[in-house]
């Protein structure tokens, strides 16, 4: 089944403790992206990657890092999480080729930073 | 029922009625638009898309209308069913550089509630 898999689904952590949220897709998509979703603000892009070793900032990159060493994986790294990073996070992938630019989303990771 | 976009983030309709969800987009360079449905506890799911060279596209029970003059999108759901209850997001997709990079920007969403 074509899908984007995020782990973990739920995470509670303390301020300053480094964490990584993993994202993997099995569709051979070039493009991957991370979004955070907050009430009343919709989905805002954190980082995106056009292909392996190519990453760029989205609208709200502060406090986050990403890497794209392999095509299928795009982990989101919070080096020193803070409470304002408490949010629902979604990873998405897309094939930039062809007519359809629609994204496939993962099921989300709910992060709480205390 | 009809929603006028970000100022009315909730829409309630009777089961069997048609729903209209509106969305205003901001960037004239956007050339591809997508509607997503997000059910509680799940990621957004693709519903229907439309390119900027079209003004209407129909799917199964859903129709998207695009008015580029006023930068407005609408999603029409025919014979709304309880399973249609969800948050609906419009998204605009546009090129962001001279290369192949593109950016997808979401609206803040509309909560659709279907009443029995």
Interface residues (C-beta under 8 A of the other chain):
Chain A: X4 X31 X33 X35 X40 X41 X42 X43 X44 X45 X48 X50 X56 X58 X59 X90 X92 X94 X96 X100 X101 X102 X103 X104 X105 X106 X107 X108
Chain B: X9 X32 X34 X36 X41 X42 X43 X44 X45 X46 X49 X89 X93 X100 X101 X102 X103 X104 X105 X106 X107 X108 X109
